[in-house]
Amino acid sequence: MQGEQKPLWTDGWLQQCTHMPSPNFSQRPQPAEVSLVVLHNISLPPFEYGQQAVQRLFTNQIKPDEPDDFMRSLISLRVSSHFLLERSGALTQFVSCDDAAFQAGVSRFDGREGCNAFSIGIELEGCDFEPFTESQYMQLNELLQVLCRHYPIQAIIGHQHIAPGRKSDPGHFFQWHRLRAWGLPVITQYQWPL
């Protein structure tokens, strides 16, 4: 029909981004209330960008003949995130937000163990040692606003906050004040254990 708009969401898949389904997920326990967003950073090989290596990792396409030793060490790893936000601002979704991506690992928030069960993971292409791009912040703002309108998000937090001592991402270069300025429910001040 002319003038009919496509839905923004279909079964937990955001329709305004690239889809690259990952097998690395599980169903959320019922009843599932997605209340947390976890921000990460990732670069593969370490400190390198734009090589599609993250996409290959999340879809189990790392090969035994990879030229990089580090990449070969990831062959048996089965991880994913809901979203990857590249340095260019390009956005890819790997797992339906209605399912649990394998992104947080051993984690705890607000007295609850295993954050995968109730969180959405967003990977920012980057590392702990350099700033993220303006394109990433612009796209992140849009994505977080859409997520907060669709799901009952109560907190946005870093991987470092739910797995302290084990994880350090998104790292000290991440500009949390931007998220607060956008009116988002950011939590970075806390006492462990949450």
N, C-alpha and C positions, 0 to 999 in steps of 0.2 A: 504494500500500500504506500502511496506517495505520502511523504511527510512523516511516516512512522519512524520513531526513534528506536535504535537498538538498545537493549537493556545495558546498564552499566556493569552489572554482575550476572553471571550465569553459573550456578552451582559452585560458587566460591571463586570463580575465575573472573578477574578484572578484564573487561573487554577492550580497554584502551592501552594494551601493551602486547608485546610478543609473548607467545606461549611456547614453552619447551618442557613438556611434562617429564618429571623425574619419577623413577620407581621408588625413590627413597622417602617413603612417608607411611603413616598409619592412620587409621580412623581415630578421631578424637573420642575419648571416653564420653559416654552420655550420662547426664545431660552435659553438653559442651557449651560453655560460654567463653568466647574469645575475648579476653579482657586486657591483654598485655601485648605490646609490640617490643621486640628485642632488636636493637641495632648492632650490626657486626661490621667488620671490615675484612676484605680478602684480596689477595693478589697471588697469582700463580703464573709461573714460578714466583717465589717471593720477590716483591718489589718490581714486578713486571706487569704491564697492563695491556689490554686489547688483543690478547692472543687466543681468546675463546677457550682458555684452559679451565676457567671456572665453570663454564657451561658444560664442558666435557666431564668435569669432576661430578657435577650434580646429576648428570645423566648416565654415569657409569661407563664413559667412553674413553677412559685413560687406557692406553695400550702398553703392552710389555716392551715395545721397541721405541718408547719415548726417548728423545735424545737427551733429556734432562734427568739426572739422577733423582732429584727431588720429586719430579712428576711421577717417575716409575714407582717411588715409595708410596704413592697414593692409590695404586691399582685396586687394592682390596677395600678401600675406604668407602663406606656407604652413607653419604651425607647429602643434605640439600638445604635449601631455604625457600621460603615462599617467593621472595623477590630478589633480583640482583639489579642494582643501580650502577651502571657503568659510569666512567669518568666523563663521558660525553653527555650523560643524562639519559641514555637509552635504558629502557626498563623491560626486564624479562621476568615472567612468572613461571615457576617450576612446579609448584604444588598448589592445589586449591586451598584457599584460606579456610574452607570448611574441614580440612584434614590437618593432621599434625606433621609438619616437615621435621626432618632429623637435623635440627639446627642448634639447639641450646645445650644438649648433653646433660651432664649432671648439673643441676641448677636448682635454685630456690628463690621464691619471691612471695612476700606477704604470707609466710608460714606454709606455703604450698611447695612441695617437691616436684621436680620434673616439669619444667616450664613449657616443654614442647606441647603438652596436653592442652594448654590454654593460651598460647601465644602465637603471634605471627612474626616470622623472622624476615628482616630486610638486610641483605648484604650490600655494603657500599664498596665498590672497587677502590681499594686503597690500602694503606698500612698505618701502623702506629706512628710513623716517622715523617709524614708530610701532610699538608692540608688537603682537604677534599675540594672539589671544584665547585664553582658557582652553579654550573649546570646540574650538578648532583643535588645541591641544596634546593634549587628551584623545583626539580622533579620530586624530591623527597617531601617538600611542603605539600605539593598536590596529592601525592600518594597518601600521606598521613591524614590529610583532611578527608579524603575519600574513605579511608579505612575507619576513621572515627565516626563518620556519618553512618556507615553500614554495620559496624560491629560495636558492642558496648565497651570500647577501650577505656580503661581506667588509668593506665600508666604506659609511658614510653620510657624505656630504660636501655642501658648498654649491656652487652654480654658480660662486660667486666663487673657489673653490679650484681648479676645473678649467679656468677661463678667466680668470685674474687679469689685471687691467688692462682687460679687456673687459666683465666682469660683476661686479656687487657684491652679488647676492642669494644667500641670503635676507636679508642685511644684519646690521648690528651689534645690532639689537634681538632677533634670534633667540636663544633660550635653549638653547644647545648642552648646557649642564650637565644639563638635563632628560633628554636622550637618553642621556647617560652614566649617569645615575641609574637609567634603565630597563634598563641592561645591554646597550645596543645598540652596535655597532661603529662609533663616531663617530671621524672623522679630521678635525681642523682645524689641527693643528700640522704643518708640513711645509716643505720647501724646494722652490721651483720650479726646474726642472721635475720634476714627479712622475713 
